Amino acid sequence: MSAHIVPTDGQEPAPVPAPGTLMVDTARANRIGEFRGLAGPYWSLRPLCGGQEWEAEPEHVRPADSIERLRAQNARCNARSRGEVL
């Protein structure tokens, strides 16, 4: 069973990703975050290297491609080596 957001503008519903999926928020300069769940009509994303979660409109969010995932994971490893992330 998969969850969907019901759009109000007649577009196809956006499938809700699994928690932990890396997503790109195109409305925030392609900011990459980990999908955490639903927050009303918004998707809750968390920065991979830590920080405050933010809410994004599903129509402005897409899955991260392989190079974006690699960059985000590398940034997290670097932050962890500096002691910034557990």
PDB file of N, CA, C and O in Angstrom:
ATOM      1  N   MET A   1       0.836  -1.172   0.000  1.00  0.00           N
ATOM      2  CA  MET A   1       0.000   0.000   0.000  1.00  0.00           C
ATOM      3  C   MET A   1       0.883   1.238   0.000  1.00  0.00           C
ATOM      4  O   MET A   1       1.745   1.377   0.868  1.00  0.00           O
ATOM      5  N   SER A   2       0.690   2.132  -0.946  1.00  0.00           N
ATOM      6  CA  SER A   2       1.485   3.357  -0.982  1.00  0.00           C
ATOM      7  C   SER A   2       0.599   4.556  -0.714  1.00  0.00           C
ATOM      8  O   SER A   2      -0.567   4.591  -1.107  1.00  0.00           O
ATOM      9  N   ALA A   3       1.172   5.537  -0.039  1.00  0.00           N
ATOM     10  CA  ALA A   3       0.422   6.755   0.285  1.00  0.00           C
ATOM     11  C   ALA A   3       0.591   7.764  -0.843  1.00  0.00           C
ATOM     12  O   ALA A   3       1.590   7.754  -1.562  1.00  0.00           O
ATOM     13  N   HIS A   4      -0.386   8.619  -0.980  1.00  0.00           N
ATOM     14  CA  HIS A   4      -0.338   9.675  -1.992  1.00  0.00           C
ATOM     15  C   HIS A   4      -0.838  10.973  -1.383  1.00  0.00           C
ATOM     16  O   HIS A   4      -1.667  10.976  -0.473  1.00  0.00           O
ATOM     17  N   ILE A   5      -0.318  12.073  -1.902  1.00  0.00           N
ATOM     18  CA  ILE A   5      -0.849  13.389  -1.596  1.00  0.00           C
ATOM     19  C   ILE A   5      -1.940  13.666  -2.621  1.00  0.00           C
ATOM     20  O   ILE A   5      -1.724  13.462  -3.816  1.00  0.00           O
ATOM     21  N   VAL A   6      -3.075  14.112  -2.190  1.00  0.00           N
ATOM     22  CA  VAL A   6      -4.152  14.426  -3.128  1.00  0.00           C
ATOM     23  C   VAL A   6      -4.013  15.877  -3.555  1.00  0.00           C
ATOM     24  O   VAL A   6      -4.217  16.775  -2.738  1.00  0.00           O
ATOM     25  N   PRO A   7      -3.670  16.132  -4.820  1.00  0.00           N
ATOM     26  CA  PRO A   7      -3.493  17.503  -5.277  1.00  0.00           C
ATOM     27  C   PRO A   7      -4.834  18.216  -5.443  1.00  0.00           C
ATOM     28  O   PRO A   7      -5.864  17.589  -5.689  1.00  0.00           O
ATOM     29  N   THR A   8      -4.795  19.521  -5.305  1.00  0.00           N
ATOM     30  CA  THR A   8      -6.011  20.318  -5.478  1.00  0.00           C
ATOM     31  C   THR A   8      -6.055  20.980  -6.846  1.00  0.00           C
ATOM     32  O   THR A   8      -7.054  21.609  -7.193  1.00  0.00           O
ATOM     33  N   ASP A   9      -4.989  20.848  -7.629  1.00  0.00           N
ATOM     34  CA  ASP A   9      -4.922  21.518  -8.927  1.00  0.00           C
ATOM     35  C   ASP A   9      -5.159  20.578 -10.103  1.00  0.00           C
ATOM     36  O   ASP A   9      -4.923  20.966 -11.248  1.00  0.00           O
ATOM     37  N   GLY A  10      -5.620  19.353  -9.855  1.00  0.00           N
ATOM     38  CA  GLY A  10      -5.916  18.430 -10.933  1.00  0.00           C
ATOM     39  C   GLY A  10      -4.737  17.617 -11.422  1.00  0.00           C
ATOM     40  O   GLY A  10      -4.910  16.801 -12.327  1.00  0.00           O
ATOM     41  N   GLN A  11      -3.556  17.795 -10.876  1.00  0.00           N
ATOM     42  CA  GLN A  11      -2.390  17.017 -11.285  1.00  0.00           C
ATOM     43  C   GLN A  11      -2.446  15.630 -10.659  1.00  0.00           C
ATOM     44  O   GLN A  11      -3.242  15.368  -9.757  1.00  0.00           O
ATOM     45  N   GLU A  12      -1.583  14.748 -11.157  1.00  0.00           N
ATOM     46  CA  GLU A  12      -1.466  13.409 -10.589  1.00  0.00           C
ATOM     47  C   GLU A  12      -0.938  13.508  -9.161  1.00  0.00           C
ATOM     48  O   GLU A  12      -0.112  14.373  -8.872  1.00  0.00           O
ATOM     49  N   PRO A  13      -1.401  12.635  -8.260  1.00  0.00           N
ATOM     50  CA  PRO A  13      -0.886  12.664  -6.889  1.00  0.00           C
ATOM     51  C   PRO A  13       0.582  12.266  -6.853  1.00  0.00           C
ATOM     52  O   PRO A  13       1.024  11.395  -7.602  1.00  0.00           O
ATOM     53  N   ALA A  14       1.322  12.911  -5.979  1.00  0.00           N
ATOM     54  CA  ALA A  14       2.748  12.603  -5.820  1.00  0.00           C
ATOM     55  C   ALA A  14       2.896  11.436  -4.854  1.00  0.00           C
ATOM     56  O   ALA A  14       2.368  11.495  -3.743  1.00  0.00           O
ATOM     57  N   PRO A  15       3.601  10.374  -5.247  1.00  0.00           N
ATOM     58  CA  PRO A  15       3.796   9.272  -4.314  1.00  0.00           C
ATOM     59  C   PRO A  15       4.687   9.724  -3.156  1.00  0.00           C
ATOM     60  O   PRO A  15       5.676  10.429  -3.358  1.00  0.00           O
ATOM     61  N   VAL A  16       4.332   9.319  -1.971  1.00  0.00           N
ATOM     62  CA  VAL A  16       5.098   9.696  -0.787  1.00  0.00           C
ATOM     63  C   VAL A  16       6.303   8.763  -0.692  1.00  0.00           C
ATOM     64  O   VAL A  16       6.139   7.543  -0.688  1.00  0.00           O
ATOM     65  N   PRO A  17       7.518   9.326  -0.617  1.00  0.00           N
ATOM     66  CA  PRO A  17       8.709   8.476  -0.543  1.00  0.00           C
ATOM     67  C   PRO A  17       8.831   7.787   0.816  1.00  0.00           C
ATOM     68  O   PRO A  17       8.174   8.171   1.784  1.00  0.00           O
ATOM     69  N   ALA A  18       9.663   6.787   0.866  1.00  0.00           N
ATOM     70  CA  ALA A  18       9.938   6.088   2.122  1.00  0.00           C
ATOM     71  C   ALA A  18      10.771   7.001   3.019  1.00  0.00           C
ATOM     72  O   ALA A  18      11.608   7.752   2.518  1.00  0.00           O
ATOM     73  N   PRO A  19      10.558   6.950   4.328  1.00  0.00           N
ATOM     74  CA  PRO A  19      11.394   7.739   5.244  1.00  0.00           C
ATOM     75  C   PRO A  19      12.874   7.414   5.017  1.00  0.00           C
ATOM     76  O   PRO A  19      13.252   6.254   4.847  1.00  0.00           O
ATOM     77  N   GLY A  20      13.691   8.450   5.017  1.00  0.00           N
ATOM     78  CA  GLY A  20      15.125   8.290   4.795  1.00  0.00           C
ATOM     79  C   GLY A  20      15.561   8.505   3.359  1.00  0.00           C
ATOM     80  O   GLY A  20      16.758   8.588   3.085  1.00  0.00           O
ATOM     81  N   THR A  21      14.607   8.597   2.430  1.00  0.00           N
ATOM     82  CA  THR A  21      14.939   8.823   1.028  1.00  0.00           C
ATOM     83  C   THR A  21      15.513  10.222   0.851  1.00  0.00           C
ATOM     84  O   THR A  21      14.963  11.190   1.377  1.00  0.00           O
ATOM     85  N   LEU A  22      16.606  10.334   0.118  1.00  0.00           N
ATOM     86  CA  LEU A  22      17.184  11.650  -0.146  1.00  0.00           C
ATOM     87  C   LEU A  22      16.402  12.332  -1.251  1.00  0.00           C
ATOM     88  O   LEU A  22      16.191  11.777  -2.329  1.00  0.00           O
ATOM     89  N   MET A  23      15.974  13.563  -0.951  1.00  0.00           N
ATOM     90  CA  MET A  23      15.140  14.332  -1.854  1.00  0.00           C
ATOM     91  C   MET A  23      15.778  15.704  -2.098  1.00  0.00           C
ATOM     92  O   MET A  23      16.551  16.196  -1.276  1.00  0.00           O
ATOM     93  N   VAL A  24      15.446  16.307  -3.229  1.00  0.00           N
ATOM     94  CA  VAL A  24      15.947  17.633  -3.590  1.00  0.00           C
ATOM     95  C   VAL A  24      14.769  18.601  -3.585  1.00  0.00           C
ATOM     96  O   VAL A  24      13.770  18.381  -4.271  1.00  0.00           O
ATOM     97  N   ASP A  25      14.894  19.671  -2.809  1.00  0.00           N
ATOM     98  CA  ASP A  25      13.875  20.721  -2.755  1.00  0.00           C
ATOM     99  C   ASP A  25      14.262  21.782  -3.776  1.00  0.00           C
ATOM    100  O   ASP A  25      15.150  22.597  -3.524  1.00  0.00           O
ATOM    101  N   THR A  26      13.603  21.772  -4.921  1.00  0.00           N
ATOM    102  CA  THR A  26      13.956  22.699  -6.002  1.00  0.00           C
ATOM    103  C   THR A  26      13.535  24.133  -5.700  1.00  0.00           C
ATOM    104  O   THR A  26      14.031  25.062  -6.337  1.00  0.00           O
ATOM    105  N   ALA A  27      12.632  24.334  -4.746  1.00  0.00           N
ATOM    106  CA  ALA A  27      12.212  25.685  -4.372  1.00  0.00           C
ATOM    107  C   ALA A  27      13.241  26.353  -3.459  1.00  0.00           C
ATOM    108  O   ALA A  27      13.180  27.564  -3.245  1.00  0.00           O
ATOM    109  N   ARG A  28      14.170  25.587  -2.926  1.00  0.00           N
ATOM    110  CA  ARG A  28      15.197  26.125  -2.026  1.00  0.00           C
ATOM    111  C   ARG A  28      16.590  25.870  -2.594  1.00  0.00           C
ATOM    112  O   ARG A  28      17.446  25.286  -1.930  1.00  0.00           O
ATOM    113  N   ALA A  29      16.798  26.304  -3.804  1.00  0.00           N
ATOM    114  CA  ALA A  29      18.116  26.228  -4.456  1.00  0.00           C
ATOM    115  C   ALA A  29      18.658  24.801  -4.465  1.00  0.00           C
ATOM    116  O   ALA A  29      19.840  24.580  -4.203  1.00  0.00           O
ATOM    117  N   ASN A  30      17.783  23.825  -4.768  1.00  0.00           N
ATOM    118  CA  ASN A  30      18.177  22.421  -4.855  1.00  0.00           C
ATOM    119  C   ASN A  30      18.794  21.885  -3.568  1.00  0.00           C
ATOM    120  O   ASN A  30      19.755  21.115  -3.598  1.00  0.00           O
ATOM    121  N   ARG A  31      18.240  22.294  -2.463  1.00  0.00           N
ATOM    122  CA  ARG A  31      18.696  21.825  -1.152  1.00  0.00           C
ATOM    123  C   ARG A  31      18.329  20.349  -0.996  1.00  0.00           C
ATOM    124  O   ARG A  31      17.203  19.949  -1.291  1.00  0.00           O
ATOM    125  N   ILE A  32      19.276  19.550  -0.534  1.00  0.00           N
ATOM    126  CA  ILE A  32      19.073  18.120  -0.374  1.00  0.00           C
ATOM    127  C   ILE A  32      18.741  17.813   1.080  1.00  0.00           C
ATOM    128  O   ILE A  32      19.388  18.307   2.003  1.00  0.00           O
ATOM    129  N   GLY A  33      17.726  16.993   1.258  1.00  0.00           N
ATOM    130  CA  GLY A  33      17.332  16.589   2.594  1.00  0.00           C
ATOM    131  C   GLY A  33      16.794  15.173   2.604  1.00  0.00           C
ATOM    132  O   GLY A  33      16.439  14.609   1.569  1.00  0.00           O
ATOM    133  N   GLU A  34      16.745  14.625   3.783  1.00  0.00           N
ATOM    134  CA  GLU A  34      16.225  13.283   3.985  1.00  0.00           C
ATOM    135  C   GLU A  34      14.731  13.380   4.295  1.00  0.00           C
ATOM    136  O   GLU A  34      14.330  14.123   5.190  1.00  0.00           O
ATOM    137  N   PHE A  35      13.915  12.638   3.565  1.00  0.00           N
ATOM    138  CA  PHE A  35      12.479  12.666   3.799  1.00  0.00           C
ATOM    139  C   PHE A  35      12.191  12.082   5.172  1.00  0.00           C
ATOM    140  O   PHE A  35      12.666  10.996   5.505  1.00  0.00           O
ATOM    141  N   ARG A  36      11.396  12.818   5.981  1.00  0.00           N
ATOM    142  CA  ARG A  36      11.079  12.390   7.343  1.00  0.00           C
ATOM    143  C   ARG A  36       9.626  12.012   7.514  1.00  0.00           C
ATOM    144  O   ARG A  36       9.301  11.192   8.372  1.00  0.00           O
ATOM    145  N   GLY A  37       8.743  12.591   6.718  1.00  0.00           N
ATOM    146  CA  GLY A  37       7.334  12.269   6.842  1.00  0.00           C
ATOM    147  C   GLY A  37       6.465  13.401   6.350  1.00  0.00           C
ATOM    148  O   GLY A  37       6.938  14.355   5.731  1.00  0.00           O
ATOM    149  N   LEU A  38       5.181  13.275   6.639  1.00  0.00           N
ATOM    150  CA  LEU A  38       4.209  14.264   6.215  1.00  0.00           C
ATOM    151  C   LEU A  38       3.946  15.264   7.327  1.00  0.00           C
ATOM    152  O   LEU A  38       3.913  14.911   8.506  1.00  0.00           O
ATOM    153  N   ALA A  39       3.760  16.505   6.936  1.00  0.00           N
ATOM    154  CA  ALA A  39       3.401  17.581   7.865  1.00  0.00           C
ATOM    155  C   ALA A  39       2.225  18.318   7.226  1.00  0.00           C
ATOM    156  O   ALA A  39       2.394  19.373   6.615  1.00  0.00           O
ATOM    157  N   GLY A  40       1.052  17.754   7.374  1.00  0.00           N
ATOM    158  CA  GLY A  40      -0.118  18.311   6.701  1.00  0.00           C
ATOM    159  C   GLY A  40       0.037  18.115   5.205  1.00  0.00           C
ATOM    160  O   GLY A  40       0.292  16.996   4.760  1.00  0.00           O
ATOM    161  N   PRO A  41      -0.112  19.184   4.403  1.00  0.00           N
ATOM    162  CA  PRO A  41       0.039  19.047   2.960  1.00  0.00           C
ATOM    163  C   PRO A  41       1.508  19.102   2.516  1.00  0.00           C
ATOM    164  O   PRO A  41       1.794  18.998   1.323  1.00  0.00           O
ATOM    165  N   TYR A  42       2.419  19.262   3.446  1.00  0.00           N
ATOM    166  CA  TYR A  42       3.845  19.419   3.133  1.00  0.00           C
ATOM    167  C   TYR A  42       4.627  18.155   3.457  1.00  0.00           C
ATOM    168  O   TYR A  42       4.163  17.290   4.201  1.00  0.00           O
ATOM    169  N   TRP A  43       5.824  18.065   2.884  1.00  0.00           N
ATOM    170  CA  TRP A  43       6.753  16.992   3.206  1.00  0.00           C
ATOM    171  C   TRP A  43       7.822  17.562   4.123  1.00  0.00           C
ATOM    172  O   TRP A  43       8.336  18.655   3.882  1.00  0.00           O
ATOM    173  N   SER A  44       8.148  16.842   5.150  1.00  0.00           N
ATOM    174  CA  SER A  44       9.169  17.269   6.099  1.00  0.00           C
ATOM    175  C   SER A  44      10.514  16.676   5.670  1.00  0.00           C
ATOM    176  O   SER A  44      10.648  15.464   5.499  1.00  0.00           O
ATOM    177  N   LEU A  45      11.499  17.550   5.502  1.00  0.00           N
ATOM    178  CA  LEU A  45      12.849  17.144   5.092  1.00  0.00           C
ATOM    179  C   LEU A  45      13.846  17.589   6.155  1.00  0.00           C
ATOM    180  O   LEU A  45      13.660  18.617   6.807  1.00  0.00           O
ATOM    181  N   ARG A  46      14.907  16.802   6.319  1.00  0.00           N
ATOM    182  CA  ARG A  46      15.950  17.114   7.297  1.00  0.00           C
ATOM    183  C   ARG A  46      17.291  17.131   6.586  1.00  0.00           C
ATOM    184  O   ARG A  46      17.582  16.243   5.784  1.00  0.00           O
ATOM    185  N   PRO A  47      18.116  18.141   6.875  1.00  0.00           N
ATOM    186  CA  PRO A  47      19.452  18.164   6.266  1.00  0.00           C
ATOM    187  C   PRO A  47      20.237  16.912   6.646  1.00  0.00           C
ATOM    188  O   PRO A  47      20.167  16.458   7.788  1.00  0.00           O
ATOM    189  N   LEU A  48      20.966  16.367   5.717  1.00  0.00           N
ATOM    190  CA  LEU A  48      21.715  15.140   5.953  1.00  0.00           C
ATOM    191  C   LEU A  48      22.838  15.347   6.973  1.00  0.00           C
ATOM    192  O   LEU A  48      23.179  14.429   7.719  1.00  0.00           O
ATOM    193  N   CYS A  49      23.401  16.530   7.003  1.00  0.00           N
ATOM    194  CA  CYS A  49      24.502  16.816   7.934  1.00  0.00           C
ATOM    195  C   CYS A  49      24.010  17.424   9.242  1.00  0.00           C
ATOM    196  O   CYS A  49      24.796  17.996   9.996  1.00  0.00           O
ATOM    197  N   GLY A  50      22.733  17.304   9.509  1.00  0.00           N
ATOM    198  CA  GLY A  50      22.173  17.852  10.737  1.00  0.00           C
ATOM    199  C   GLY A  50      21.602  19.240  10.495  1.00  0.00           C
ATOM    200  O   GLY A  50      21.868  19.877   9.475  1.00  0.00           O
ATOM    201  N   GLY A  51      20.832  19.678  11.433  1.00  0.00           N
ATOM    202  CA  GLY A  51      20.208  20.986  11.311  1.00  0.00           C
ATOM    203  C   GLY A  51      18.706  20.875  11.436  1.00  0.00           C
ATOM    204  O   GLY A  51      18.168  19.795  11.680  1.00  0.00           O
ATOM    205  N   GLN A  52      18.044  21.980  11.269  1.00  0.00           N
ATOM    206  CA  GLN A  52      16.603  22.058  11.463  1.00  0.00           C
ATOM    207  C   GLN A  52      15.847  21.526  10.257  1.00  0.00           C
ATOM    208  O   GLN A  52      16.175  21.835   9.112  1.00  0.00           O
ATOM    209  N   GLU A  53      14.827  20.719  10.534  1.00  0.00           N
ATOM    210  CA  GLU A  53      13.966  20.225   9.467  1.00  0.00           C
ATOM    211  C   GLU A  53      13.228  21.393   8.829  1.00  0.00           C
ATOM    212  O   GLU A  53      13.043  22.441   9.447  1.00  0.00           O
ATOM    213  N   TRP A  54      12.811  21.197   7.590  1.00  0.00           N
ATOM    214  CA  TRP A  54      11.985  22.200   6.927  1.00  0.00           C
ATOM    215  C   TRP A  54      10.864  21.488   6.194  1.00  0.00           C
ATOM    216  O   TRP A  54      10.936  20.289   5.924  1.00  0.00           O
ATOM    217  N   GLU A  55       9.842  22.239   5.882  1.00  0.00           N
ATOM    218  CA  GLU A  55       8.696  21.706   5.162  1.00  0.00           C
ATOM    219  C   GLU A  55       8.744  22.189   3.719  1.00  0.00           C
ATOM    220  O   GLU A  55       9.038  23.353   3.445  1.00  0.00           O
ATOM    221  N   ALA A  56       8.451  21.274   2.808  1.00  0.00           N
ATOM    222  CA  ALA A  56       8.500  21.585   1.380  1.00  0.00           C
ATOM    223  C   ALA A  56       7.195  21.161   0.725  1.00  0.00           C
ATOM    224  O   ALA A  56       6.568  20.183   1.134  1.00  0.00           O
ATOM    225  N   GLU A  57       6.801  21.898  -0.281  1.00  0.00           N
ATOM    226  CA  GLU A  57       5.630  21.528  -1.069  1.00  0.00           C
ATOM    227  C   GLU A  57       6.016  20.360  -1.970  1.00  0.00           C
ATOM    228  O   GLU A  57       7.031  20.430  -2.664  1.00  0.00           O
ATOM    229  N   PRO A  58       5.223  19.284  -1.973  1.00  0.00           N
ATOM    230  CA  PRO A  58       5.580  18.085  -2.744  1.00  0.00           C
ATOM    231  C   PRO A  58       5.863  18.349  -4.224  1.00  0.00           C
ATOM    232  O   PRO A  58       6.692  17.662  -4.821  1.00  0.00           O
ATOM    233  N   GLU A  59       5.185  19.335  -4.824  1.00  0.00           N
ATOM    234  CA  GLU A  59       5.425  19.591  -6.250  1.00  0.00           C
ATOM    235  C   GLU A  59       6.793  20.213  -6.522  1.00  0.00           C
ATOM    236  O   GLU A  59       7.214  20.294  -7.676  1.00  0.00           O
ATOM    237  N   HIS A  60       7.491  20.653  -5.473  1.00  0.00           N
ATOM    238  CA  HIS A  60       8.830  21.226  -5.627  1.00  0.00           C
ATOM    239  C   HIS A  60       9.920  20.278  -5.140  1.00  0.00           C
ATOM    240  O   HIS A  60      11.068  20.688  -4.966  1.00  0.00           O
ATOM    241  N   VAL A  61       9.568  19.019  -4.921  1.00  0.00           N
ATOM    242  CA  VAL A  61      10.522  18.042  -4.404  1.00  0.00           C
ATOM    243  C   VAL A  61      10.639  16.888  -5.380  1.00  0.00           C
ATOM    244  O   VAL A  61       9.643  16.404  -5.918  1.00  0.00           O
ATOM    245  N   ARG A  62      11.872  16.455  -5.599  1.00  0.00           N
ATOM    246  CA  ARG A  62      12.121  15.308  -6.470  1.00  0.00           C
ATOM    247  C   ARG A  62      13.182  14.422  -5.814  1.00  0.00           C
ATOM    248  O   ARG A  62      13.937  14.893  -4.964  1.00  0.00           O
ATOM    249  N   PRO A  63      13.245  13.158  -6.198  1.00  0.00           N
ATOM    250  CA  PRO A  63      14.296  12.291  -5.653  1.00  0.00           C
ATOM    251  C   PRO A  63      15.677  12.770  -6.099  1.00  0.00           C
ATOM    252  O   PRO A  63      15.848  13.259  -7.216  1.00  0.00           O
ATOM    253  N   ALA A  64      16.642  12.625  -5.222  1.00  0.00           N
ATOM    254  CA  ALA A  64      18.026  12.980  -5.570  1.00  0.00           C
ATOM    255  C   ALA A  64      18.557  11.954  -6.568  1.00  0.00           C
ATOM    256  O   ALA A  64      18.300  10.757  -6.436  1.00  0.00           O
ATOM    257  N   ASP A  65      19.300  12.433  -7.570  1.00  0.00           N
ATOM    258  CA  ASP A  65      19.908  11.491  -8.503  1.00  0.00           C
ATOM    259  C   ASP A  65      21.185  10.920  -7.874  1.00  0.00           C
ATOM    260  O   ASP A  65      21.564  11.314  -6.771  1.00  0.00           O
ATOM    261  N   SER A  66      21.827  10.018  -8.558  1.00  0.00           N
ATOM    262  CA  SER A  66      22.962   9.301  -7.965  1.00  0.00           C
ATOM    263  C   SER A  66      24.117  10.234  -7.585  1.00  0.00           C
ATOM    264  O   SER A  66      24.729  10.041  -6.535  1.00  0.00           O
ATOM    265  N   ILE A  67      24.427  11.227  -8.400  1.00  0.00           N
ATOM    266  CA  ILE A  67      25.543  12.132  -8.072  1.00  0.00           C
ATOM    267  C   ILE A  67      25.179  13.032  -6.894  1.00  0.00           C
ATOM    268  O   ILE A  67      26.038  13.346  -6.070  1.00  0.00           O
ATOM    269  N   GLU A  68      23.915  13.449  -6.806  1.00  0.00           N
ATOM    270  CA  GLU A  68      23.476  14.268  -5.672  1.00  0.00           C
ATOM    271  C   GLU A  68      23.513  13.461  -4.385  1.00  0.00           C
ATOM    272  O   GLU A  68      23.890  13.987  -3.338  1.00  0.00           O
ATOM    273  N   ARG A  69      23.124  12.183  -4.446  1.00  0.00           N
ATOM    274  CA  ARG A  69      23.199  11.325  -3.256  1.00  0.00           C
ATOM    275  C   ARG A  69      24.646  11.147  -2.817  1.00  0.00           C
ATOM    276  O   ARG A  69      24.952  11.223  -1.627  1.00  0.00           O
ATOM    277  N   LEU A  70      25.534  10.912  -3.775  1.00  0.00           N
ATOM    278  CA  LEU A  70      26.945  10.718  -3.458  1.00  0.00           C
ATOM    279  C   LEU A  70      27.538  11.971  -2.815  1.00  0.00           C
ATOM    280  O   LEU A  70      28.262  11.869  -1.824  1.00  0.00           O
ATOM    281  N   ARG A  71      27.242  13.148  -3.364  1.00  0.00           N
ATOM    282  CA  ARG A  71      27.747  14.402  -2.793  1.00  0.00           C
ATOM    283  C   ARG A  71      27.237  14.609  -1.371  1.00  0.00           C
ATOM    284  O   ARG A  71      27.996  15.001  -0.485  1.00  0.00           O
ATOM    285  N   ALA A  72      25.946  14.344  -1.154  1.00  0.00           N
ATOM    286  CA  ALA A  72      25.353  14.531   0.175  1.00  0.00           C
ATOM    287  C   ALA A  72      25.960  13.555   1.181  1.00  0.00           C
ATOM    288  O   ALA A  72      26.259  13.940   2.311  1.00  0.00           O
ATOM    289  N   GLN A  73      26.143  12.312   0.787  1.00  0.00           N
ATOM    290  CA  GLN A  73      26.730  11.324   1.687  1.00  0.00           C
ATOM    291  C   GLN A  73      28.184  11.658   1.986  1.00  0.00           C
ATOM    292  O   GLN A  73      28.643  11.467   3.112  1.00  0.00           O
ATOM    293  N   ASN A  74      28.912  12.154   0.995  1.00  0.00           N
ATOM    294  CA  ASN A  74      30.303  12.560   1.206  1.00  0.00           C
ATOM    295  C   ASN A  74      30.378  13.756   2.163  1.00  0.00           C
ATOM    296  O   ASN A  74      31.248  13.806   3.032  1.00  0.00           O
ATOM    297  N   ALA A  75      29.463  14.716   1.999  1.00  0.00           N
ATOM    298  CA  ALA A  75      29.431  15.874   2.902  1.00  0.00           C
ATOM    299  C   ALA A  75      29.142  15.423   4.330  1.00  0.00           C
ATOM    300  O   ALA A  75      29.722  15.959   5.275  1.00  0.00           O
ATOM    301  N   ARG A  76      28.250  14.442   4.498  1.00  0.00           N
ATOM    302  CA  ARG A  76      27.939  13.935   5.834  1.00  0.00           C
ATOM    303  C   ARG A  76      29.153  13.241   6.443  1.00  0.00           C
ATOM    304  O   ARG A  76      29.440  13.428   7.626  1.00  0.00           O
ATOM    305  N   CYS A  77      29.868  12.444   5.655  1.00  0.00           N
ATOM    306  CA  CYS A  77      31.071  11.777   6.153  1.00  0.00           C
ATOM    307  C   CYS A  77      32.127  12.798   6.565  1.00  0.00           C
ATOM    308  O   CYS A  77      32.779  12.632   7.596  1.00  0.00           O
ATOM    309  N   ASN A  78      32.298  13.835   5.780  1.00  0.00           N
ATOM    310  CA  ASN A  78      33.257  14.880   6.123  1.00  0.00           C
ATOM    311  C   ASN A  78      32.854  15.597   7.406  1.00  0.00           C
ATOM    312  O   ASN A  78      33.703  15.860   8.258  1.00  0.00           O
ATOM    313  N   ALA A  79      31.570  15.918   7.557  1.00  0.00           N
ATOM    314  CA  ALA A  79      31.088  16.581   8.771  1.00  0.00           C
ATOM    315  C   ALA A  79      31.279  15.677   9.982  1.00  0.00           C
ATOM    316  O   ALA A  79      31.640  16.152  11.059  1.00  0.00           O
ATOM    317  N   ARG A  80      31.043  14.384   9.816  1.00  0.00           N
ATOM    318  CA  ARG A  80      31.229  13.441  10.922  1.00  0.00           C
ATOM    319  C   ARG A  80      32.701  13.362  11.320  1.00  0.00           C
ATOM    320  O   ARG A  80      33.011  13.270  12.508  1.00  0.00           O
ATOM    321  N   SER A  81      33.610  13.397  10.348  1.00  0.00           N
ATOM    322  CA  SER A  81      35.037  13.338  10.665  1.00  0.00           C
ATOM    323  C   SER A  81      35.520  14.586  11.399  1.00  0.00           C
ATOM    324  O   SER A  81      36.512  14.543  12.128  1.00  0.00           O
ATOM    325  N   ARG A  82      34.803  15.713  11.199  1.00  0.00           N
ATOM    326  CA  ARG A  82      35.137  16.948  11.916  1.00  0.00           C
ATOM    327  C   ARG A  82      34.434  17.034  13.257  1.00  0.00           C
ATOM    328  O   ARG A  82      34.636  17.992  14.003  1.00  0.00           O
ATOM    329  N   GLY A  83      33.597  16.026  13.579  1.00  0.00           N
ATOM    330  CA  GLY A  83      32.879  16.014  14.845  1.00  0.00           C
ATOM    331  C   GLY A  83      31.615  16.846  14.849  1.00  0.00           C
ATOM    332  O   GLY A  83      31.064  17.120  15.915  1.00  0.00           O
ATOM    333  N   GLU A  84      31.143  17.255  13.684  1.00  0.00           N
ATOM    334  CA  GLU A  84      29.943  18.078  13.587  1.00  0.00           C
ATOM    335  C   GLU A  84      28.664  17.255  13.608  1.00  0.00           C
ATOM    336  O   GLU A  84      27.595  17.772  13.935  1.00  0.00           O
ATOM    337  N   VAL A  85      28.770  15.971  13.259  1.00  0.00           N
ATOM    338  CA  VAL A  85      27.627  15.063  13.197  1.00  0.00           C
ATOM    339  C   VAL A  85      28.016  13.783  13.896  1.00  0.00           C
ATOM    340  O   VAL A  85      29.154  13.328  13.781  1.00  0.00           O
ATOM    341  N   LEU A  86      27.084  13.201  14.617  1.00  0.00           N
ATOM    342  CA  LEU A  86      27.355  11.923  15.295  1.00  0.00           C
ATOM    343  C   LEU A  86      27.258  10.774  14.344  1.00  0.00           C
ATOM    344  O   LEU A  86      27.456   9.626  14.741  1.00  0.00           O
TER     345      LEU A  86
END
